[in-house]
Amino acid sequence: MITSAPDFFSDPDVITDSKSYFDLMRSQGPIKREVYHGTLMVTGFAEALEILNDKTGLFSNACSVVGPIPGLPFTPQGSDIRSQLDAHRGELPWSDHLVCMDGKRHQEHRMLLGSLLTYKRLKQNEEYLNSLADRLIDRFISTGQCSVVSQYAHATTIYAISDLMGIPEDDRAELLELIGAPPSQIDGDAVHKVGPDPLIFMKPRFDEYLRDRLDNPRGDLMSDLIHAKFKDGSTPDFDIVSGLARFLFGAGQDTTSRLIAMAILILGENKSLQQRLQAEPARIPDFIEEVLRYDAPVKVAYRLALADTRLGEVEVSAGTILTVCYNAASNDPTHFEHPECFDIDRPHVRDHMGFGRGVHGCLGAPLGRMEARIAIERLLARVTDIRISEDHHGPEAERRYRFEPTYTFRSLAELHIQFTPF
């Protein structure tokens, strides 16, 4: 239990027990400045929603991936820093990618990609996902045990996004190696992770895929992407398309993998819930939503205040970086009754921030929900009595779970379970 405010961005105890940190900060108010990096920690649901639903352009996504580290490449001056940001935006981490764009540029790029992630395309992918989950389960079911992160959660999502995009099977492992660890690592990011295009090392490979599909479309998402046009009918530059393809590949497997692993951890700790979902598989979507509320894969996102403003009772100066704490907001007791209880029957089960909100809400949320649902459906259809491995994680009263050393994401490094095959 965390009882004094450590550094959210460097203390390993916060990685393990982020809920206690968020509870501590919220106890001091829904918006609290932390002393180590000067960022405002936004833990209240209403306050987080106000920032995420901002339609004035007051809160920029320019620093949305790594937040206050390494900081802005300029010293904010005056009550409005829009012109300063425009002059230095290209120096910020991830600035070449959709996640850090604002305004018209963000809208155009998001619409281009979003027009391809259609309900029809996802439904066409559903049969593949069911067969994929069964094939993965086939590999370990006879052993009565599984290393969930590597053998199931991560494998499900990497194969799923690769199939959707049309990435050759032989290339997938190498591409994952090129991506490397997620950004915002406590033990330090690689130099390229704080550059404007952290996915640059995948560019030659994706450029090759896309150029091939210019002349030889294959019906996959990359084929449609290279032939897509902006809403006004203009054709995007090739490098824009390449950036969107690389970003989709990276984002399309990572977050959902974390969601699946956390869902299985929760099942392993709650036998009665397992039995209920096996008896009522139609409630699995509600279970996934409650996982997203209770302990979601993305803990926080970041916004940059472009002008002096006021948020609740707090004065916010231009140039302030706000840490919008998704997991804290989704566990705010002023909005959720008994948030500490995992309850798939809670009213308005989707009323959480697991996939963000507003114009920057997760574009791949429908795909992530479907992948997680199918992964849990197929697992519960084929095994029973899922148990957390005491050899790896300790007895029930003394569980030990190791998380990846990143302050932005809630990412199990490993999860070992045992089960009884049906």
C-alpha positions, 0 to 999 in steps of 0.5 A: 500500500502506497502511503506517501507520494512517490515519483509516478514516473520512476518509482517501481512500487507505483508500477506494481500498485498504481491503484494505491498511488491514484487513490492517494492523489485523488484523496488530495483532490481530483487535480493535484500537481505532483512535485517531481515533474510539475505535471497535474495529475487528473484523477477525477472522472468529471475533470478527466472527461472535461479535458478529453471532450475539449472541443476548443483545441485548448488541450493539445495531444502533442505530448500524449505518449511520453508526457513530462519526460523528456519535457518540452523542447522550448520554455513556455512564454506568455498566456498562449503558447500555440505559436511556440508549439507550432514552431517546435512540434516536429521536435517532440516525441512521436510528432509524426504519428496520429496519436500526437496530432491535433486539429484538422491534421488529426481529423483528416488522418484519423478519418482516412484510417477509420474509414478502413476499420469498418464493421464489415471488415471486422466481422469478416475477421471474426471467423479467423479470430475464433480459429486462431484462438483455438489453434493457440489453445491447441498448443498448450491445452494438453499440458494443463498450464500456460504462460499467458502473455507469450503463448496466448495474449500476445500471440492472439493480437499479433496474428490478428492485426497481421492478418487484418493488414496482410503482413506475411507470417514470416515477417511478424517476429522481426517486426515485433523485434524492431518495435521493441519495448513500449515507450515511457520505460522507467529504465530509460527509452531508446533514443529513437523512442523520443524522436518524432518517428519512433517507428522509423526502423519499420519504414523500409519494410512497410514501404515495400508492402505498400508499393507492392500493393499499389500495383497488386492489391490483395484485398487486405487493409494495406491494399485499401490504405494505399489506395485511400483518399482524403475526404476532399478527394486528394491523395495522401503522400506516400510517407503519410500512408506508411506512417499510418500503417506502421502506427496501426501495426504497433498500436493494434497488437500491444494494448489488446494483448495487455487487456487479454492478460489482465482479464485472465488474471482476474478470472484466475483470482475469481473462480465463481466468476469463471463459472458464471461466465461459462454458464452465461457466455453472453456476459463476456462482453460485460466482463471485458468492459469491467476489466477496462474499467477496473484495471485497463491497459493504458493507465494515463495519457497526456495533454498540453495546455495551450493557453491559461485556463481554469480546470475545476478549482485549479488554475492551469498555466499555458505550457502545463502538461496534464496527466489524465489518469484513465485508471484513476478516473475509471475508479473514481468513487464519486462516479462509480459506486464501490469501484474497488469491487469487480462487478459485471452487473454494475449499471452503465458498464461501458461508462469508463475510460479504458479506451479514452474519450473524445476525438482522440478515443482509441480508433481500434477499440471495436477491434480490441473488444472483439479480440479480447471477447473471442480470446476469453470465449474460446478459453472458457469453452475449452478449459475450466478451473483456471488457477494462478500458478503458485510456483510462479506467483506465490500463494493466494494471500501473497501474490506476486505479479511483475509488470513491465517498467512503463509509467504509461501502460499497465502491462503484465510482464508474465502470467502463468496459469494452470487449468483443467481441460474439458 
